């Protein structure tokens, strides 16, 4: 049975690799098995981890489950190398970059039926110099009351930058508008019109994406040899393809088969309105408690110690992570406060004691 499980995981990993990278696999069977074993071990751990409430054990709830997944993915040293760009290399080396993080997160979110949207943005430094394209994502996760929250995550920002570094929580389940205030300013990619339609970063960029539908780039027209009408129709075709992906993400069950261009815009606006209705951060205290709960449950599972002893250890780790988050926030984020979901609460509750 265990061998069958490993073979199934290996097939799923190869399918994910093919989706994002291609069918030519540069890894040996031994490396594929190593990646599969790591996934299986993590899945087994999630299924067996327990959290105690009033001395009664329970499984992870939806938010805690995603916290555990995020830790597993993001807690890999950020290193730019060939293997860090894909899911298998990220697993076997314990190192990654944005593409590797997102591919692994996509795989795990699909495994646990968590809605996931892989996003592409362009990044700029504080002087508006381009840094290149960047991958990040949004997920829809439920709070303790069962309400949906559609929020942004960026493991590249939170990941350790060396073997001695620790995981932070600055770019974890926050609004897209907040991530833009990080020192790598992020906007929908201007190089491809398609990337505007799966990036709800601001009302301004959303309206800009609608304007682009009917704009004709003379160079584009000259190179393509298409008429203005053909180019506009191609723009709407790109929008429709992205709406299909957003429809899967939001699970709205909209049928696009017979919609004309005006109706596609109506559907696009409706999705944006729905996104805004659920793009609300978690209460900081709920998120912070979930992070503590997951680490406590993990320590209990891995070291077979009591809940009380695990709680003491997890609190120390939590305080270290919050100190890292405060330091990172003050170094890299715009100085107007409240950007990181964790920042104000962690500084208020833990800051003085961690200086």
C-alpha positions as CSV (number, residue, x, y, z in Angstrom):
1,X,0.0,0.0,0.0
2,X,2.8,2.4,0.9
3,X,4.6,1.7,-2.4
4,X,1.3,2.4,-4.3
5,X,1.0,5.7,-2.5
6,X,4.5,6.7,-3.4
7,X,4.0,5.8,-7.0
8,X,0.8,7.9,-7.1
9,X,2.6,10.8,-5.5
10,X,5.4,10.5,-8.1
11,X,2.9,10.5,-10.9
12,X,1.2,13.6,-9.5
13,X,4.6,15.4,-9.1
14,X,5.6,14.6,-12.7
15,X,2.2,15.9,-13.9
16,X,2.7,19.2,-12.0
17,X,6.2,19.5,-13.3
18,X,4.9,18.9,-16.9
19,X,2.2,21.6,-16.4
20,X,4.7,24.3,-15.4
21,X,8.0,23.2,-16.9
22,X,7.6,20.5,-19.6
23,X,7.8,16.8,-20.2
24,X,11.6,16.6,-20.3
25,X,12.5,15.5,-16.8
26,X,16.2,16.2,-15.7
27,X,15.9,14.1,-12.5
28,X,16.8,10.5,-11.8
29,X,14.4,7.9,-10.4
30,X,16.2,8.2,-7.1
31,X,15.6,11.9,-6.9
32,X,11.9,11.5,-7.9
33,X,11.6,9.0,-5.1
34,X,13.2,11.3,-2.7
35,X,10.8,14.1,-3.6
36,X,7.8,11.6,-3.3
37,X,8.9,10.4,0.1
38,X,9.2,13.9,1.4
39,X,5.6,14.7,0.2
40,X,4.3,11.5,1.7
41,X,6.0,12.2,5.0
42,X,4.4,15.6,5.1
43,X,0.9,14.3,4.3
44,X,1.2,11.6,6.9
45,X,2.3,14.2,9.5
46,X,-0.7,16.5,8.6
47,X,-3.1,13.6,9.0
48,X,-1.7,12.7,12.4
49,X,-1.0,16.1,13.9
50,X,-3.5,17.1,16.7
51,X,-4.2,20.3,18.5
52,X,-5.6,20.4,22.0
53,X,-8.5,22.5,23.2
54,X,-9.6,22.1,26.8
55,X,-7.6,18.9,26.9
56,X,-9.5,17.5,23.9
57,X,-7.5,16.7,20.8
58,X,-8.8,17.7,17.3
59,X,-7.5,17.8,13.7
60,X,-6.3,20.9,12.1
61,X,-9.0,23.3,10.9
62,X,-8.9,24.9,7.4
63,X,-6.7,27.9,8.4
64,X,-4.3,25.8,10.5
65,X,-4.0,23.3,7.6
66,X,-3.0,26.1,5.3
67,X,-0.5,27.5,7.9
68,X,1.1,24.1,8.0
69,X,1.3,23.9,4.2
70,X,2.7,27.4,4.0
71,X,5.4,26.6,6.5
72,X,6.4,23.4,4.6
73,X,6.7,25.4,1.4
74,X,8.1,28.7,2.5
75,X,10.6,27.4,5.0
76,X,13.1,26.6,2.3
77,X,16.2,28.7,1.8
78,X,15.8,31.2,-1.0
79,X,18.7,30.4,-3.4
80,X,18.8,31.1,-7.1
81,X,19.9,27.9,-8.8
82,X,18.6,25.7,-11.6
83,X,16.8,23.2,-9.4
84,X,15.1,25.9,-7.3
85,X,12.8,26.9,-10.2
86,X,10.7,23.7,-10.1
87,X,8.7,21.6,-7.7
88,X,11.0,18.6,-7.7
89,X,14.2,20.5,-7.3
90,X,12.6,22.6,-4.5
91,X,11.7,19.4,-2.7
92,X,15.0,17.5,-3.0
93,X,17.4,20.4,-2.3
94,X,15.2,22.2,0.3
95,X,15.9,25.4,-1.6
96,X,13.7,27.5,-3.9
97,X,12.7,30.7,-5.7
98,X,9.3,32.1,-6.5
99,X,8.5,29.5,-9.2
100,X,9.5,26.5,-7.1
101,X,7.5,27.8,-4.1
102,X,4.4,28.4,-6.2
103,X,4.5,25.1,-8.0
104,X,4.9,23.2,-4.7
105,X,2.1,25.3,-3.1
106,X,-0.1,24.6,-6.1
107,X,0.4,20.8,-5.7
108,X,-0.4,20.8,-2.0
109,X,-3.4,23.1,-2.3
110,X,-4.9,20.9,-5.0
111,X,-4.3,17.9,-2.7
112,X,-6.3,19.5,0.0
113,X,-8.9,21.2,-2.2
114,X,-7.8,24.7,-1.3
115,X,-8.5,27.2,-4.1
116,X,-5.2,28.4,-5.5
117,X,-4.3,31.1,-8.1
118,X,-0.8,31.3,-9.5
119,X,-0.1,35.0,-10.3
120,X,2.6,36.8,-12.3
121,X,3.8,40.3,-11.6
122,X,6.6,42.6,-12.6
123,X,8.8,43.9,-9.7
124,X,10.7,47.2,-9.3
125,X,13.1,48.4,-6.7
126,X,12.7,51.5,-4.6
127,X,14.0,53.6,-7.5
128,X,11.5,52.1,-10.0
129,X,14.2,50.1,-11.7
130,X,12.8,46.9,-13.1
131,X,13.8,43.7,-11.3
132,X,12.0,41.2,-13.6
133,X,9.0,39.0,-13.4
134,X,7.9,37.4,-10.1
135,X,5.5,34.6,-9.1
136,X,3.2,34.7,-6.1
137,X,-0.3,33.5,-5.4
138,X,-3.7,33.9,-3.8
139,X,-5.7,31.3,-1.9
140,X,-9.2,31.1,-0.5
141,X,-9.1,29.9,3.1
142,X,-11.9,29.8,5.7
143,X,-11.7,31.3,9.2
144,X,-13.0,29.7,12.4
145,X,-16.5,30.8,11.6
146,X,-16.5,29.3,8.1
147,X,-16.2,32.6,6.2
148,X,-14.0,32.7,3.1
149,X,-11.0,35.0,2.8
150,X,-9.3,35.4,-0.6
151,X,-5.8,36.6,0.3
152,X,-2.3,37.0,-1.1
153,X,0.9,35.1,-0.1
154,X,4.5,35.5,-1.2
155,X,6.9,32.9,0.2
156,X,9.8,34.6,-1.5
157,X,9.5,37.5,1.0
158,X,9.0,35.2,4.0
159,X,11.5,32.5,3.2
160,X,14.8,32.1,5.0
161,X,17.7,33.7,3.1
162,X,20.4,31.4,4.6
163,X,20.6,28.2,6.7
164,X,20.8,30.3,9.9
165,X,17.8,32.4,9.0
166,X,14.2,31.7,10.0
167,X,10.8,31.9,8.5
168,X,8.9,35.2,8.7
169,X,5.2,35.9,8.2
170,X,5.0,39.3,6.6
171,X,3.6,38.2,3.2
172,X,1.2,35.6,4.6
173,X,-2.5,36.0,4.0
174,X,-2.6,39.7,3.4
175,X,-4.4,41.9,0.9
176,X,-2.9,42.4,-2.6
177,X,-2.9,46.2,-2.1
178,X,-0.5,45.7,0.8
179,X,2.0,43.6,-1.0
180,X,2.5,46.5,-3.4
181,X,4.0,48.5,-0.6
182,X,6.9,46.1,-0.2
183,X,10.2,47.5,-1.5
184,X,9.8,45.3,-4.6
185,X,6.8,47.2,-5.9
186,X,4.6,44.7,-7.8
187,X,2.2,45.5,-10.6
188,X,0.6,43.3,-13.2
189,X,3.1,42.5,-15.9
190,X,3.1,45.2,-18.6
191,X,4.8,42.9,-21.1
192,X,1.8,40.7,-21.7
193,X,-1.8,41.8,-21.7
194,X,-2.9,38.4,-20.4
195,X,-1.3,38.9,-17.0
196,X,-3.6,41.8,-16.1
197,X,-6.6,39.6,-16.0
198,X,-5.5,37.3,-13.1
199,X,-4.1,40.1,-10.9
200,X,-6.6,42.1,-8.9
201,X,-4.0,44.3,-7.4
202,X,-5.9,47.6,-7.2
203,X,-9.0,49.3,-8.6
204,X,-6.7,51.4,-10.8
205,X,-5.0,48.4,-12.4
206,X,-8.3,46.7,-12.8
207,X,-9.7,49.6,-14.8
208,X,-6.5,49.8,-16.8
209,X,-7.0,46.1,-17.7
210,X,-10.4,46.9,-19.1
211,X,-9.1,49.9,-21.1
212,X,-6.3,47.7,-22.6
213,X,-9.0,45.4,-24.2
214,X,-9.8,47.9,-26.9
215,X,-6.4,49.6,-27.3
216,X,-4.3,48.9,-30.4
217,X,-0.5,48.8,-30.1
218,X,0.8,49.9,-33.5
219,X,3.9,47.7,-33.2
220,X,1.7,44.7,-32.2
221,X,-0.5,45.4,-35.3
222,X,2.5,45.7,-37.6
223,X,4.2,42.6,-36.4
224,X,1.0,40.5,-36.3
225,X,-0.4,41.7,-39.6
226,X,-3.9,41.6,-38.0
227,X,-6.7,44.2,-38.4
228,X,-7.7,46.3,-35.4
229,X,-10.8,44.1,-35.0
230,X,-8.8,40.9,-35.0
231,X,-6.4,42.3,-32.4
232,X,-9.3,43.5,-30.1
233,X,-10.9,40.0,-30.5
234,X,-7.6,38.4,-29.6
235,X,-7.5,40.6,-26.4
236,X,-11.0,39.4,-25.5
237,X,-10.0,35.8,-26.2
238,X,-7.1,36.2,-23.7
239,X,-9.6,37.7,-21.2
240,X,-12.0,34.8,-21.7
241,X,-9.2,32.3,-21.0
242,X,-8.3,34.0,-17.8
243,X,-11.9,34.3,-16.7
244,X,-12.1,30.5,-17.1
245,X,-9.2,30.2,-14.6
246,X,-10.7,32.8,-12.3
247,X,-14.0,30.9,-12.5
248,X,-12.3,27.7,-11.3
249,X,-10.5,29.6,-8.5
250,X,-13.7,31.4,-7.2
251,X,-15.9,28.4,-8.0
252,X,-18.6,30.6,-9.4
253,X,-19.9,28.1,-12.1
254,X,-20.2,30.8,-14.8
255,X,-20.8,29.5,-18.4
256,X,-18.7,31.6,-20.8
257,X,-19.6,29.7,-24.0
258,X,-22.1,32.1,-25.4
259,X,-21.0,35.4,-23.9
260,X,-20.2,38.3,-26.2
261,X,-17.4,40.8,-25.5
262,X,-19.7,43.2,-23.5
263,X,-20.9,40.3,-21.4
264,X,-17.4,39.1,-20.8
265,X,-16.6,42.6,-19.3
266,X,-19.8,42.3,-17.1
267,X,-18.6,38.9,-15.9
268,X,-15.1,40.3,-15.3
269,X,-16.5,43.1,-13.2
270,X,-18.7,40.7,-11.2
271,X,-15.6,38.6,-10.4
272,X,-13.8,41.7,-9.2
273,X,-16.7,42.7,-7.0
274,X,-16.8,39.1,-5.5
275,X,-13.1,39.2,-4.9
276,X,-13.4,42.5,-3.0
277,X,-16.2,41.1,-0.9
278,X,-14.0,38.2,0.4
279,X,-10.5,39.8,0.2
280,X,-10.5,40.7,3.9
281,X,-7.6,39.7,6.2
282,X,-8.0,37.4,9.1
283,X,-8.2,38.8,12.6
284,X,-4.5,39.0,13.6
285,X,-5.2,37.2,16.9
286,X,-6.8,34.3,15.0
287,X,-4.0,34.0,12.6
288,X,-1.3,34.3,15.3
289,X,-3.1,31.6,17.3
290,X,-3.2,29.3,14.3
291,X,0.6,29.7,13.8
292,X,1.2,28.8,17.4
293,X,-1.2,25.9,17.3
294,X,0.4,24.4,14.2
295,X,3.9,24.6,15.6
296,X,2.8,23.1,18.9
297,X,1.1,20.2,17.2
298,X,4.2,19.6,14.9
299,X,6.5,19.6,17.9
300,X,4.3,17.1,19.7
301,X,4.2,14.8,16.7
302,X,7.9,14.9,15.8
303,X,9.3,14.7,19.3
304,X,6.5,12.7,21.1
305,X,6.4,15.2,24.0
306,X,3.5,16.5,26.1
307,X,1.3,19.4,24.9
308,X,2.5,21.6,27.8
309,X,6.2,21.1,26.8
310,X,5.5,21.6,23.1
311,X,3.6,24.8,23.9
312,X,6.6,26.3,25.6
313,X,8.9,25.4,22.7
314,X,6.4,26.7,20.1
315,X,6.0,30.0,22.0
316,X,9.8,30.6,21.8
317,X,9.8,29.9,18.1
318,X,6.8,32.1,17.6
319,X,8.5,35.1,19.3
320,X,11.6,34.6,17.2
321,X,9.5,34.7,14.1
322,X,7.6,37.8,15.2
323,X,10.9,39.5,15.9
324,X,12.1,38.6,12.4
325,X,8.8,39.9,10.9
326,X,9.1,43.2,12.8
327,X,12.7,43.7,11.7
328,X,11.9,42.8,8.1
329,X,8.8,45.0,8.0
330,X,10.7,48.1,9.3
331,X,13.5,47.4,6.9
332,X,11.7,46.8,3.6
333,X,8.1,48.0,3.9
334,X,6.9,51.5,3.4
335,X,7.0,53.3,6.7
336,X,3.3,54.0,7.1
337,X,2.5,51.0,9.3
338,X,-0.1,48.3,9.3
339,X,1.2,46.6,6.0
340,X,2.0,43.2,7.3
341,X,-1.0,41.5,8.9
342,X,1.3,40.4,11.8
343,X,3.1,43.7,12.3
344,X,1.0,45.8,14.6
345,X,-0.2,42.9,16.7
346,X,3.2,41.3,17.1
347,X,4.9,44.6,17.9
348,X,2.3,45.5,20.5
349,X,2.2,42.1,22.1
350,X,5.8,40.9,21.8
351,X,8.0,43.7,20.6
352,X,9.4,45.1,23.9
353,X,10.2,41.7,25.2
354,X,12.0,40.7,22.1
355,X,14.3,43.7,21.7
